[in-house]
Amino acid sequence: MKNEIQDCIEKLKESFPKAFVYKNDELIVEPKNNIYFRIDDIESEFELRCKVISWLSRPSHKGVSDWWQVRIRNAMNKFLGTSFTPDELRKIYTYVGCGCNDKKLKAFVKSGYDLSLLA
């Protein structure tokens, strides 16, 4: 894994203090709820940001308890340098979550998170 990616993952771990890399290049972001994504195909900080949005937008607003939603949302916002609200993350998840629209996700991240691109 490139040093740039390792540095980005360390930055992500600062936001998610229990995060760790497991075998097969799985980044376990939150172990208690088994929230993770694969990192073997990440080659830049941009791609890591895309993965974070794609795979953490769901648990930041649904699928886990309200307590965990707040923690995941806060950590996600800290890593991305954003202040997404629950409603904004619901919209993000709807349009680009879980890899449903890679082209739109990349445009969204490149734009600096312009929510108007998600309609």
Biopython code that builds the backbone (N, CA, C, O; Angstrom):
import numpy as np
from Bio.PDB.StructureBuilder import StructureBuilder

atoms = [
    (1, "MET", "N", (0.849, -1.187, 0.000)),
    (1, "MET", "CA", (0.000, 0.000, 0.000)),
    (1, "MET", "C", (0.893, 1.248, 0.000)),
    (1, "MET", "O", (1.886, 1.306, 0.726)),
    (2, "LYS", "N", (0.540, 2.227, -0.804)),
    (2, "LYS", "CA", (1.315, 3.450, -0.927)),
    (2, "LYS", "C", (1.295, 4.243, 0.382)),
    (2, "LYS", "O", (0.351, 4.152, 1.166)),
    (3, "ASN", "N", (2.361, 5.023, 0.599)),
    (3, "ASN", "CA", (2.445, 5.851, 1.804)),
    (3, "ASN", "C", (1.308, 6.850, 1.887)),
    (3, "ASN", "O", (0.787, 7.109, 2.972)),
    (4, "GLU", "N", (0.909, 7.426, 0.733)),
    (4, "GLU", "CA", (-0.182, 8.394, 0.721)),
    (4, "GLU", "C", (-1.460, 7.761, 1.259)),
    (4, "GLU", "O", (-2.181, 8.379, 2.043)),
    (5, "ILE", "N", (-1.736, 6.548, 0.844)),
    (5, "ILE", "CA", (-2.945, 5.849, 1.293)),
    (5, "ILE", "C", (-2.829, 5.523, 2.770)),
    (5, "ILE", "O", (-3.792, 5.687, 3.520)),
    (6, "GLN", "N", (-1.667, 5.065, 3.194)),
    (6, "GLN", "CA", (-1.477, 4.762, 4.615)),
    (6, "GLN", "C", (-1.691, 6.009, 5.466)),
    (6, "GLN", "O", (-2.305, 5.934, 6.530)),
    (7, "ASP", "N", (-1.190, 7.150, 5.007)),
    (7, "ASP", "CA", (-1.386, 8.402, 5.735)),
    (7, "ASP", "C", (-2.866, 8.769, 5.811)),
    (7, "ASP", "O", (-3.340, 9.217, 6.855)),
    (8, "CYS", "N", (-3.590, 8.583, 4.724)),
    (8, "CYS", "CA", (-5.021, 8.884, 4.697)),
    (8, "CYS", "C", (-5.791, 7.955, 5.634)),
    (8, "CYS", "O", (-6.719, 8.383, 6.321)),
    (9, "ILE", "N", (-5.407, 6.711, 5.655)),
    (9, "ILE", "CA", (-6.072, 5.750, 6.541)),
    (9, "ILE", "C", (-5.782, 6.092, 7.997)),
    (9, "ILE", "O", (-6.654, 5.950, 8.854)),
    (10, "GLU", "N", (-4.572, 6.538, 8.280)),
    (10, "GLU", "CA", (-4.253, 6.969, 9.643)),
    (10, "GLU", "C", (-5.095, 8.184, 10.021)),
    (10, "GLU", "O", (-5.553, 8.290, 11.158)),
    (11, "LYS", "N", (-5.298, 9.089, 9.087)),
    (11, "LYS", "CA", (-6.152, 10.257, 9.333)),
    (11, "LYS", "C", (-7.587, 9.802, 9.613)),
    (11, "LYS", "O", (-8.249, 10.336, 10.503)),
    (12, "LEU", "N", (-8.059, 8.824, 8.857)),
    (12, "LEU", "CA", (-9.407, 8.287, 9.080)),
    (12, "LEU", "C", (-9.499, 7.651, 10.459)),
    (12, "LEU", "O", (-10.511, 7.795, 11.145)),
    (13, "LYS", "N", (-8.453, 6.953, 10.866)),
    (13, "LYS", "CA", (-8.439, 6.311, 12.178)),
    (13, "LYS", "C", (-8.480, 7.333, 13.310)),
    (13, "LYS", "O", (-8.953, 7.020, 14.403)),
    (14, "GLU", "N", (-7.997, 8.536, 13.070)),
    (14, "GLU", "CA", (-8.106, 9.596, 14.078)),
    (14, "GLU", "C", (-9.565, 9.958, 14.307)),
    (14, "GLU", "O", (-9.949, 10.317, 15.421)),
    (15, "SER", "N", (-10.376, 9.867, 13.267)),
    (15, "SER", "CA", (-11.802, 10.160, 13.379)),
    (15, "SER", "C", (-12.581, 8.967, 13.927)),
    (15, "SER", "O", (-13.590, 9.140, 14.611)),
    (16, "PHE", "N", (-12.113, 7.768, 13.628)),
    (16, "PHE", "CA", (-12.733, 6.530, 14.086)),
    (16, "PHE", "C", (-11.691, 5.783, 14.927)),
    (16, "PHE", "O", (-10.991, 4.918, 14.401)),
    (17, "PRO", "N", (-11.577, 6.098, 16.219)),
    (17, "PRO", "CA", (-10.469, 5.583, 17.021)),
    (17, "PRO", "C", (-10.404, 4.060, 17.172)),
    (17, "PRO", "O", (-9.341, 3.532, 17.495)),
    (18, "LYS", "N", (-11.483, 3.357, 16.953)),
    (18, "LYS", "CA", (-11.451, 1.893, 17.064)),
    (18, "LYS", "C", (-11.235, 1.210, 15.716)),
    (18, "LYS", "O", (-11.270, -0.017, 15.621)),
    (19, "ALA", "N", (-11.013, 2.004, 14.686)),
    (19, "ALA", "CA", (-10.819, 1.452, 13.342)),
    (19, "ALA", "C", (-9.492, 0.710, 13.249)),
    (19, "ALA", "O", (-8.513, 1.061, 13.908)),
    (20, "PHE", "N", (-9.483, -0.325, 12.413)),
    (20, "PHE", "CA", (-8.259, -1.077, 12.166)),
    (20, "PHE", "C", (-8.380, -1.793, 10.831)),
    (20, "PHE", "O", (-9.479, -2.014, 10.323)),
    (21, "VAL", "N", (-7.235, -2.150, 10.275)),
    (21, "VAL", "CA", (-7.206, -2.892, 9.017)),
    (21, "VAL", "C", (-7.125, -4.367, 9.358)),
    (21, "VAL", "O", (-6.244, -4.803, 10.098)),
    (22, "TYR", "N", (-8.057, -5.124, 8.809)),
    (22, "TYR", "CA", (-8.153, -6.555, 9.034)),
    (22, "TYR", "C", (-7.588, -7.275, 7.806)),
    (22, "TYR", "O", (-7.305, -6.656, 6.780)),
    (23, "LYS", "N", (-7.437, -8.568, 7.933)),
    (23, "LYS", "CA", (-6.923, -9.326, 6.794)),
    (23, "LYS", "C", (-7.778, -9.078, 5.553)),
    (23, "LYS", "O", (-8.930, -8.654, 5.657)),
    (24, "ASN", "N", (-7.223, -9.337, 4.415)),
    (24, "ASN", "CA", (-7.881, -9.110, 3.124)),
    (24, "ASN", "C", (-8.188, -7.641, 2.880)),
    (24, "ASN", "O", (-9.116, -7.313, 2.141)),
    (25, "ASP", "N", (-7.416, -6.760, 3.495)),
    (25, "ASP", "CA", (-7.560, -5.311, 3.269)),
    (25, "ASP", "C", (-8.973, -4.792, 3.531)),
    (25, "ASP", "O", (-9.515, -4.025, 2.736)),
    (26, "GLU", "N", (-9.552, -5.203, 4.623)),
    (26, "GLU", "CA", (-10.827, -4.652, 5.069)),
    (26, "GLU", "C", (-10.527, -3.619, 6.142)),
    (26, "GLU", "O", (-9.834, -3.912, 7.116)),
    (27, "LEU", "N", (-11.046, -2.414, 5.964)),
    (27, "LEU", "CA", (-10.913, -1.387, 6.980)),
    (27, "LEU", "C", (-12.157, -1.462, 7.852)),
    (27, "LEU", "O", (-13.239, -1.044, 7.439)),
    (28, "ILE", "N", (-12.002, -1.991, 9.047)),
    (28, "ILE", "CA", (-13.106, -2.076, 10.002)),
    (28, "ILE", "C", (-13.181, -0.710, 10.664)),
    (28, "ILE", "O", (-12.307, -0.342, 11.450)),
    (29, "VAL", "N", (-14.216, 0.029, 10.346)),
    (29, "VAL", "CA", (-14.350, 1.395, 10.837)),
    (29, "VAL", "C", (-14.944, 1.402, 12.236)),
    (29, "VAL", "O", (-14.497, 2.146, 13.109)),
    (30, "GLU", "N", (-15.949, 0.574, 12.439)),
    (30, "GLU", "CA", (-16.608, 0.511, 13.742)),
    (30, "GLU", "C", (-16.879, -0.966, 14.042)),
    (30, "GLU", "O", (-17.839, -1.537, 13.524)),
    (31, "PRO", "N", (-16.041, -1.582, 14.874)),
    (31, "PRO", "CA", (-16.123, -3.032, 15.091)),
    (31, "PRO", "C", (-17.429, -3.519, 15.708)),
    (31, "PRO", "O", (-17.934, -4.570, 15.315)),
    (32, "LYS", "N", (-17.980, -2.787, 16.654)),
    (32, "LYS", "CA", (-19.174, -3.263, 17.357)),
    (32, "LYS", "C", (-20.338, -3.513, 16.393)),
    (32, "LYS", "O", (-21.105, -4.459, 16.573)),
    (33, "ASN", "N", (-20.463, -2.678, 15.389)),
    (33, "ASN", "CA", (-21.546, -2.808, 14.409)),
    (33, "ASN", "C", (-21.069, -3.402, 13.088)),
    (33, "ASN", "O", (-21.825, -3.453, 12.118)),
    (34, "ASN", "N", (-19.816, -3.851, 13.049)),
    (34, "ASN", "CA", (-19.229, -4.472, 11.868)),
    (34, "ASN", "C", (-19.380, -3.592, 10.615)),
    (34, "ASN", "O", (-19.811, -4.050, 9.557)),
    (35, "ILE", "N", (-19.017, -2.346, 10.771)),
    (35, "ILE", "CA", (-19.063, -1.406, 9.656)),
    (35, "ILE", "C", (-17.667, -1.352, 9.047)),
    (35, "ILE", "O", (-16.695, -0.988, 9.709)),
    (36, "TYR", "N", (-17.591, -1.719, 7.783)),
    (36, "TYR", "CA", (-16.295, -1.811, 7.130)),
    (36, "TYR", "C", (-16.441, -1.633, 5.629)),
    (36, "TYR", "O", (-17.541, -1.659, 5.078)),
    (37, "PHE", "N", (-15.291, -1.452, 4.985)),
    (37, "PHE", "CA", (-15.225, -1.495, 3.527)),
    (37, "PHE", "C", (-13.822, -1.916, 3.135)),
    (37, "PHE", "O", (-12.881, -1.819, 3.923)),
    (38, "ARG", "N", (-13.700, -2.381, 1.908)),
    (38, "ARG", "CA", (-12.407, -2.869, 1.399)),
    (38, "ARG", "C", (-11.556, -1.678, 0.965)),
    (38, "ARG", "O", (-12.070, -0.678, 0.463)),
    (39, "ILE", "N", (-10.264, -1.805, 1.167)),
    (39, "ILE", "CA", (-9.356, -0.727, 0.799)),
    (39, "ILE", "C", (-8.310, -1.154, -0.226)),
    (39, "ILE", "O", (-7.409, -0.379, -0.550)),
    (40, "ASP", "N", (-8.420, -2.374, -0.738)),
    (40, "ASP", "CA", (-7.409, -2.874, -1.675)),
    (40, "ASP", "C", (-7.415, -2.153, -3.019)),
    (40, "ASP", "O", (-6.430, -2.220, -3.754)),
    (41, "ASP", "N", (-8.502, -1.469, -3.352)),
    (41, "ASP", "CA", (-8.577, -0.780, -4.636)),
    (41, "ASP", "C", (-8.414, 0.738, -4.510)),
    (41, "ASP", "O", (-8.597, 1.463, -5.488)),
    (42, "ILE", "N", (-8.078, 1.214, -3.330)),
    (42, "ILE", "CA", (-7.916, 2.652, -3.111)),
    (42, "ILE", "C", (-6.493, 3.061, -3.468)),
    (42, "ILE", "O", (-5.525, 2.481, -2.974)),
    (43, "GLU", "N", (-6.377, 4.067, -4.333)),
    (43, "GLU", "CA", (-5.058, 4.529, -4.753)),
    (43, "GLU", "C", (-4.819, 6.012, -4.488)),
    (43, "GLU", "O", (-3.750, 6.530, -4.811)),
    (44, "SER", "N", (-5.806, 6.704, -3.899)),
    (44, "SER", "CA", (-5.634, 8.129, -3.619)),
    (44, "SER", "C", (-6.573, 8.549, -2.496)),
    (44, "SER", "O", (-7.512, 7.837, -2.139)),
    (45, "GLU", "N", (-6.290, 9.722, -1.953)),
    (45, "GLU", "CA", (-7.175, 10.263, -0.916)),
    (45, "GLU", "C", (-8.574, 10.488, -1.485)),
    (45, "GLU", "O", (-9.571, 10.266, -0.798)),
    (46, "PHE", "N", (-8.642, 10.925, -2.726)),
    (46, "PHE", "CA", (-9.938, 11.121, -3.385)),
    (46, "PHE", "C", (-10.759, 9.829, -3.355)),
    (46, "PHE", "O", (-11.945, 9.855, -3.024)),
    (47, "GLU", "N", (-10.141, 8.711, -3.696)),
    (47, "GLU", "CA", (-10.852, 7.428, -3.711)),
    (47, "GLU", "C", (-11.270, 7.008, -2.304)),
    (47, "GLU", "O", (-12.331, 6.411, -2.125)),
    (48, "LEU", "N", (-10.440, 7.317, -1.302)),
    (48, "LEU", "CA", (-10.824, 7.012, 0.081)),
    (48, "LEU", "C", (-12.025, 7.851, 0.495)),
    (48, "LEU", "O", (-12.940, 7.343, 1.144)),
    (49, "ARG", "N", (-12.034, 9.115, 0.132)),
    (49, "ARG", "CA", (-13.181, 9.978, 0.448)),
    (49, "ARG", "C", (-14.454, 9.434, -0.223)),
    (49, "ARG", "O", (-15.530, 9.435, 0.376)),
    (50, "CYS", "N", (-14.319, 8.980, -1.451)),
    (50, "CYS", "CA", (-15.472, 8.383, -2.139)),
    (50, "CYS", "C", (-15.972, 7.151, -1.388)),
    (50, "CYS", "O", (-17.178, 6.983, -1.207)),
    (51, "LYS", "N", (-15.062, 6.297, -0.953)),
    (51, "LYS", "CA", (-15.450, 5.092, -0.214)),
    (51, "LYS", "C", (-16.141, 5.456, 1.093)),
    (51, "LYS", "O", (-17.153, 4.855, 1.454)),
    (52, "VAL", "N", (-15.597, 6.435, 1.797)),
    (52, "VAL", "CA", (-16.188, 6.853, 3.067)),
    (52, "VAL", "C", (-17.624, 7.310, 2.847)),
    (52, "VAL", "O", (-18.521, 6.916, 3.592)),
    (53, "ILE", "N", (-17.843, 8.129, 1.843)),
    (53, "ILE", "CA", (-19.198, 8.610, 1.571)),
    (53, "ILE", "C", (-20.094, 7.463, 1.133)),
    (53, "ILE", "O", (-21.225, 7.340, 1.605)),
    (54, "SER", "N", (-19.606, 6.639, 0.252)),
    (54, "SER", "CA", (-20.410, 5.549, -0.269)),
    (54, "SER", "C", (-20.820, 4.557, 0.820)),
    (54, "SER", "O", (-21.976, 4.136, 0.875)),
    (55, "TRP", "N", (-19.874, 4.182, 1.686)),
    (55, "TRP", "CA", (-20.129, 3.104, 2.644)),
    (55, "TRP", "C", (-20.492, 3.559, 4.043)),
    (55, "TRP", "O", (-20.965, 2.748, 4.839)),
    (56, "LEU", "N", (-20.289, 4.827, 4.372)),
    (56, "LEU", "CA", (-20.645, 5.289, 5.712)),
    (56, "LEU", "C", (-21.863, 6.205, 5.736)),
    (56, "LEU", "O", (-22.341, 6.569, 6.810)),
    (57, "SER", "N", (-22.366, 6.577, 4.573)),
    (57, "SER", "CA", (-23.564, 7.429, 4.559)),
    (57, "SER", "C", (-24.778, 6.688, 5.123)),
    (57, "SER", "O", (-25.622, 7.301, 5.777)),
    (58, "ARG", "N", (-24.874, 5.391, 4.882)),
    (58, "ARG", "CA", (-26.008, 4.635, 5.418)),
    (58, "ARG", "C", (-25.986, 4.566, 6.940)),
    (58, "ARG", "O", (-26.959, 4.987, 7.566)),
    (59, "PRO", "N", (-24.926, 4.058, 7.569)),
    (59, "PRO", "CA", (-24.968, 3.977, 9.032)),
    (59, "PRO", "C", (-24.922, 5.335, 9.723)),
    (59, "PRO", "O", (-25.142, 5.418, 10.932)),
    (60, "SER", "N", (-24.641, 6.394, 8.977)),
    (60, "SER", "CA", (-24.658, 7.723, 9.590)),
    (60, "SER", "C", (-26.076, 8.269, 9.716)),
    (60, "SER", "O", (-26.288, 9.308, 10.342)),
    (61, "HIS", "N", (-27.044, 7.576, 9.126)),
    (61, "HIS", "CA", (-28.428, 8.051, 9.264)),
    (61, "HIS", "C", (-29.452, 6.931, 9.422)),
    (61, "HIS", "O", (-30.613, 7.229, 9.703)),
    (62, "LYS", "N", (-29.086, 5.656, 9.256)),
    (62, "LYS", "CA", (-30.037, 4.560, 9.459)),
    (62, "LYS", "C", (-29.290, 3.234, 9.602)),
    (62, "LYS", "O", (-28.110, 3.134, 9.263)),
    (63, "GLY", "N", (-29.982, 2.236, 10.099)),
    (63, "GLY", "CA", (-29.394, 0.902, 10.165)),
    (63, "GLY", "C", (-28.689, 0.571, 11.468)),
    (63, "GLY", "O", (-28.427, -0.598, 11.750)),
    (64, "VAL", "N", (-28.381, 1.578, 12.261)),
    (64, "VAL", "CA", (-27.806, 1.388, 13.592)),
    (64, "VAL", "C", (-28.570, 2.310, 14.545)),
    (64, "VAL", "O", (-29.361, 3.145, 14.107)),
    (65, "SER", "N", (-28.334, 2.157, 15.831)),
    (65, "SER", "CA", (-29.062, 2.978, 16.809)),
    (65, "SER", "C", (-28.768, 4.465, 16.612)),
    (65, "SER", "O", (-27.764, 4.831, 16.002)),
    (66, "ASP", "N", (-29.636, 5.302, 17.124)),
    (66, "ASP", "CA", (-29.435, 6.748, 17.029)),
    (66, "ASP", "C", (-28.087, 7.151, 17.623)),
    (66, "ASP", "O", (-27.404, 8.025, 17.089)),
    (67, "TRP", "N", (-27.708, 6.512, 18.726)),
    (67, "TRP", "CA", (-26.440, 6.814, 19.388)),
    (67, "TRP", "C", (-25.278, 6.584, 18.424)),
    (67, "TRP", "O", (-24.384, 7.424, 18.314)),
    (68, "TRP", "N", (-25.290, 5.444, 17.723)),
    (68, "TRP", "CA", (-24.217, 5.141, 16.774)),
    (68, "TRP", "C", (-24.283, 6.034, 15.548)),
    (68, "TRP", "O", (-23.246, 6.418, 15.007)),
    (69, "GLN", "N", (-25.488, 6.369, 15.104)),
    (69, "GLN", "CA", (-25.618, 7.261, 13.947)),
    (69, "GLN", "C", (-24.898, 8.581, 14.202)),
    (69, "GLN", "O", (-24.169, 9.078, 13.343)),
    (70, "VAL", "N", (-25.107, 9.138, 15.382)),
    (70, "VAL", "CA", (-24.470, 10.416, 15.732)),
    (70, "VAL", "C", (-22.955, 10.278, 15.718)),
    (70, "VAL", "O", (-22.260, 11.134, 15.171)),
    (71, "ARG", "N", (-22.434, 9.202, 16.317)),
    (71, "ARG", "CA", (-20.993, 9.014, 16.373)),
    (71, "ARG", "C", (-20.384, 8.806, 14.993)),
    (71, "ARG", "O", (-19.329, 9.358, 14.682)),
    (72, "ILE", "N", (-21.051, 8.011, 14.174)),
    (72, "ILE", "CA", (-20.535, 7.770, 12.825)),
    (72, "ILE", "C", (-20.615, 9.044, 11.999)),
    (72, "ILE", "O", (-19.678, 9.375, 11.271)),
    (73, "ARG", "N", (-21.716, 9.752, 12.107)),
    (73, "ARG", "CA", (-21.880, 11.010, 11.375)),
    (73, "ARG", "C", (-20.807, 12.020, 11.797)),
    (73, "ARG", "O", (-20.195, 12.666, 10.945)),
    (74, "ASN", "N", (-20.577, 12.157, 13.104)),
    (74, "ASN", "CA", (-19.566, 13.110, 13.579)),
    (74, "ASN", "C", (-18.169, 12.733, 13.104)),
    (74, "ASN", "O", (-17.397, 13.598, 12.689)),
    (75, "ALA", "N", (-17.845, 11.453, 13.164)),
    (75, "ALA", "CA", (-16.523, 11.004, 12.724)),
    (75, "ALA", "C", (-16.356, 11.174, 11.217)),
    (75, "ALA", "O", (-15.298, 11.582, 10.739)),
    (76, "MET", "N", (-17.396, 10.861, 10.490)),
    (76, "MET", "CA", (-17.366, 11.017, 9.037)),
    (76, "MET", "C", (-17.158, 12.500, 8.683)),
    (76, "MET", "O", (-16.322, 12.833, 7.844)),
    (77, "ASN", "N", (-17.927, 13.377, 9.330)),
    (77, "ASN", "CA", (-17.780, 14.816, 9.091)),
    (77, "ASN", "C", (-16.385, 15.302, 9.464)),
    (77, "ASN", "O", (-15.813, 16.138, 8.765)),
    (78, "LYS", "N", (-15.838, 14.788, 10.553)),
    (78, "LYS", "CA", (-14.492, 15.188, 10.967)),
    (78, "LYS", "C", (-13.470, 14.801, 9.897)),
    (78, "LYS", "O", (-12.631, 15.614, 9.510)),
    (79, "PHE", "N", (-13.545, 13.571, 9.428)),
    (79, "PHE", "CA", (-12.592, 13.120, 8.411)),
    (79, "PHE", "C", (-12.726, 13.917, 7.120)),
    (79, "PHE", "O", (-11.722, 14.324, 6.535)),
    (80, "LEU", "N", (-13.957, 14.142, 6.671)),
    (80, "LEU", "CA", (-14.187, 14.817, 5.397)),
    (80, "LEU", "C", (-14.060, 16.338, 5.493)),
    (80, "LEU", "O", (-13.941, 17.013, 4.470)),
    (81, "GLY", "N", (-14.084, 16.881, 6.709)),
    (81, "GLY", "CA", (-14.066, 18.333, 6.868)),
    (81, "GLY", "C", (-15.393, 18.948, 6.483)),
    (81, "GLY", "O", (-15.441, 20.056, 5.950)),
    (82, "THR", "N", (-16.471, 18.227, 6.753)),
    (82, "THR", "CA", (-17.817, 18.664, 6.396)),
    (82, "THR", "C", (-18.666, 18.820, 7.655)),
    (82, "THR", "O", (-18.197, 18.593, 8.770)),
    (83, "SER", "N", (-19.902, 19.205, 7.457)),
    (83, "SER", "CA", (-20.864, 19.281, 8.567)),
    (83, "SER", "C", (-22.225, 18.791, 8.074)),
    (83, "SER", "O", (-23.243, 19.453, 8.278)),
    (84, "PHE", "N", (-22.232, 17.626, 7.425)),
    (84, "PHE", "CA", (-23.477, 17.071, 6.902)),
    (84, "PHE", "C", (-24.471, 16.805, 8.021)),
    (84, "PHE", "O", (-24.112, 16.292, 9.081)),
    (85, "THR", "N", (-25.710, 17.157, 7.771)),
    (85, "THR", "CA", (-26.800, 16.892, 8.707)),
    (85, "THR", "C", (-27.383, 15.506, 8.409)),
    (85, "THR", "O", (-27.082, 14.918, 7.371)),
    (86, "PRO", "N", (-28.208, 14.989, 9.309)),
    (86, "PRO", "CA", (-28.857, 13.705, 9.014)),
    (86, "PRO", "C", (-29.655, 13.727, 7.707)),
    (86, "PRO", "O", (-29.629, 12.755, 6.953)),
    (87, "ASP", "N", (-30.355, 14.815, 7.438)),
    (87, "ASP", "CA", (-31.129, 14.903, 6.190)),
    (87, "ASP", "C", (-30.225, 14.929, 4.962)),
    (87, "ASP", "O", (-30.540, 14.318, 3.941)),
    (88, "GLU", "N", (-29.112, 15.632, 5.062)),
    (88, "GLU", "CA", (-28.176, 15.661, 3.940)),
    (88, "GLU", "C", (-27.565, 14.279, 3.714)),
    (88, "GLU", "O", (-27.376, 13.863, 2.571)),
    (89, "LEU", "N", (-27.260, 13.580, 4.780)),
    (89, "LEU", "CA", (-26.697, 12.235, 4.634)),
    (89, "LEU", "C", (-27.729, 11.249, 4.102)),
    (89, "LEU", "O", (-27.374, 10.301, 3.401)),
    (90, "ARG", "N", (-28.984, 11.458, 4.423)),
    (90, "ARG", "CA", (-30.043, 10.630, 3.833)),
    (90, "ARG", "C", (-30.065, 10.834, 2.320)),
    (90, "ARG", "O", (-30.186, 9.874, 1.559)),
    (91, "LYS", "N", (-29.948, 12.074, 1.895)),
    (91, "LYS", "CA", (-29.917, 12.383, 0.457)),
    (91, "LYS", "C", (-28.665, 11.787, -0.189)),
    (91, "LYS", "O", (-28.743, 11.202, -1.269)),
    (92, "ILE", "N", (-27.530, 11.933, 0.461)),
    (92, "ILE", "CA", (-26.276, 11.380, -0.056)),
    (92, "ILE", "C", (-26.407, 9.870, -0.208)),
    (92, "ILE", "O", (-26.055, 9.316, -1.249)),
    (93, "TYR", "N", (-26.912, 9.204, 0.826)),
    (93, "TYR", "CA", (-27.079, 7.749, 0.773)),
    (93, "TYR", "C", (-28.028, 7.350, -0.352)),
    (93, "TYR", "O", (-27.779, 6.380, -1.067)),
    (94, "THR", "N", (-29.099, 8.089, -0.501)),
    (94, "THR", "CA", (-30.101, 7.770, -1.523)),
    (94, "THR", "C", (-29.504, 7.797, -2.926)),
    (94, "THR", "O", (-29.806, 6.928, -3.744)),
    (95, "TYR", "N", (-28.662, 8.785, -3.209)),
    (95, "TYR", "CA", (-28.167, 8.971, -4.571)),
    (95, "TYR", "C", (-26.797, 8.356, -4.864)),
    (95, "TYR", "O", (-26.511, 8.008, -6.010)),
    (96, "VAL", "N", (-25.948, 8.218, -3.840)),
    (96, "VAL", "CA", (-24.605, 7.692, -4.122)),
    (96, "VAL", "C", (-24.131, 6.650, -3.108)),
    (96, "VAL", "O", (-22.993, 6.187, -3.192)),
    (97, "GLY", "N", (-24.970, 6.282, -2.168)),
    (97, "GLY", "CA", (-24.565, 5.329, -1.143)),
    (97, "GLY", "C", (-24.435, 3.916, -1.669)),
    (97, "GLY", "O", (-25.089, 3.537, -2.642)),
    (98, "CYS", "N", (-23.589, 3.144, -1.020)),
    (98, "CYS", "CA", (-23.380, 1.713, -1.318)),
    (98, "CYS", "C", (-23.006, 1.457, -2.780)),
    (98, "CYS", "O", (-23.320, 0.405, -3.337)),
    (99, "GLY", "N", (-22.340, 2.417, -3.380)),
    (99, "GLY", "CA", (-21.853, 2.224, -4.742)),
    (99, "GLY", "C", (-22.917, 2.248, -5.820)),
    (99, "GLY", "O", (-22.708, 1.706, -6.905)),
    (100, "CYS", "N", (-24.067, 2.872, -5.540)),
    (100, "CYS", "CA", (-25.164, 2.808, -6.511)),
    (100, "CYS", "C", (-24.960, 3.703, -7.733)),
    (100, "CYS", "O", (-25.576, 3.461, -8.771)),
    (101, "ASN", "N", (-24.106, 4.735, -7.638)),
    (101, "ASN", "CA", (-23.882, 5.604, -8.785)),
    (101, "ASN", "C", (-22.477, 6.211, -8.678)),
    (101, "ASN", "O", (-22.302, 7.325, -8.185)),
    (102, "ASP", "N", (-21.503, 5.466, -9.142)),
    (102, "ASP", "CA", (-20.104, 5.852, -8.997)),
    (102, "ASP", "C", (-19.788, 7.165, -9.707)),
    (102, "ASP", "O", (-19.036, 7.988, -9.187)),
    (103, "LYS", "N", (-20.352, 7.358, -10.875)),
    (103, "LYS", "CA", (-20.096, 8.580, -11.642)),
    (103, "LYS", "C", (-20.595, 9.811, -10.870)),
    (103, "LYS", "O", (-19.895, 10.819, -10.777)),
    (104, "LYS", "N", (-21.794, 9.718, -10.328)),
    (104, "LYS", "CA", (-22.361, 10.834, -9.567)),
    (104, "LYS", "C", (-21.575, 11.043, -8.275)),
    (104, "LYS", "O", (-21.362, 12.183, -7.862)),
    (105, "LEU", "N", (-21.143, 9.961, -7.635)),
    (105, "LEU", "CA", (-20.353, 10.062, -6.402)),
    (105, "LEU", "C", (-19.060, 10.828, -6.665)),
    (105, "LEU", "O", (-18.714, 11.740, -5.915)),
    (106, "LYS", "N", (-18.351, 10.464, -7.721)),
    (106, "LYS", "CA", (-17.088, 11.134, -8.035)),
    (106, "LYS", "C", (-17.297, 12.610, -8.346)),
    (106, "LYS", "O", (-16.507, 13.452, -7.921)),
    (107, "ALA", "N", (-18.348, 12.925, -9.078)),
    (107, "ALA", "CA", (-18.649, 14.329, -9.374)),
    (107, "ALA", "C", (-18.969, 15.093, -8.085)),
    (107, "ALA", "O", (-18.561, 16.243, -7.921)),
    (108, "PHE", "N", (-19.694, 14.453, -7.182)),
    (108, "PHE", "CA", (-20.049, 15.058, -5.896)),
    (108, "PHE", "C", (-18.797, 15.359, -5.069)),
    (108, "PHE", "O", (-18.669, 16.454, -4.520)),
    (109, "VAL", "N", (-17.896, 14.423, -4.977)),
    (109, "VAL", "CA", (-16.669, 14.631, -4.199)),
    (109, "VAL", "C", (-15.779, 15.675, -4.871)),
    (109, "VAL", "O", (-15.233, 16.546, -4.193)),
    (110, "LYS", "N", (-15.626, 15.598, -6.201)),
    (110, "LYS", "CA", (-14.800, 16.579, -6.927)),
    (110, "LYS", "C", (-15.326, 17.992, -6.755)),
    (110, "LYS", "O", (-14.550, 18.947, -6.741)),
    (111, "SER", "N", (-16.642, 18.132, -6.624)),
    (111, "SER", "CA", (-17.250, 19.459, -6.505)),
    (111, "SER", "C", (-17.057, 20.080, -5.126)),
    (111, "SER", "O", (-17.414, 21.238, -4.907)),
    (112, "GLY", "N", (-16.498, 19.318, -4.207)),
    (112, "GLY", "CA", (-16.399, 19.822, -2.834)),
    (112, "GLY", "C", (-17.685, 19.572, -2.074)),
    (112, "GLY", "O", (-18.017, 20.297, -1.135)),
    (113, "TYR", "N", (-18.413, 18.532, -2.490)),
    (113, "TYR", "CA", (-19.657, 18.077, -1.820)),
    (113, "TYR", "C", (-20.837, 19.014, -2.089)),
    (113, "TYR", "O", (-21.547, 19.419, -1.169)),
    (114, "ASP", "N", (-21.026, 19.342, -3.342)),
    (114, "ASP", "CA", (-22.168, 20.163, -3.776)),
    (114, "ASP", "C", (-23.423, 19.297, -3.813)),
    (114, "ASP", "O", (-23.604, 18.490, -4.725)),
    (115, "LEU", "N", (-24.283, 19.471, -2.821)),
    (115, "LEU", "CA", (-25.474, 18.636, -2.698)),
    (115, "LEU", "C", (-26.446, 18.796, -3.860)),
    (115, "LEU", "O", (-27.260, 17.907, -4.108)),
    (116, "SER", "N", (-26.374, 19.905, -4.567)),
    (116, "SER", "CA", (-27.282, 20.120, -5.699)),
    (116, "SER", "C", (-27.022, 19.130, -6.839)),
    (116, "SER", "O", (-27.884, 18.932, -7.695)),
    (117, "LEU", "N", (-25.848, 18.515, -6.853)),
    (117, "LEU", "CA", (-25.517, 17.525, -7.885)),
    (117, "LEU", "C", (-26.227, 16.197, -7.659)),
    (117, "LEU", "O", (-26.222, 15.337, -8.540)),
    (118, "LEU", "N", (-26.831, 16.020, -6.504)),
    (118, "LEU", "CA", (-27.421, 14.728, -6.165)),
    (118, "LEU", "C", (-28.884, 14.588, -6.549)),
    (118, "LEU", "O", (-29.453, 13.509, -6.382)),
    (119, "ALA", "N", (-29.494, 15.608, -7.042)),
    (119, "ALA", "CA", (-30.916, 15.525, -7.403)),
    (119, "ALA", "C", (-31.126, 14.765, -8.688)),
    (119, "ALA", "O", (-32.263, 14.605, -9.132)),
]
sb = StructureBuilder()
sb.init_structure("model")
sb.init_model(0)
sb.init_chain("A")
sb.init_seg("    ")
for serial, (resi, resn, name, xyz) in enumerate(atoms, 1):
    if name == "N":
        sb.init_residue(resn, " ", resi, " ")
    sb.init_atom(name, np.array(xyz, "f"), 0.0, 1.0, " ", f" {name:<3s}", serial, name[0])
structure = sb.get_structure()
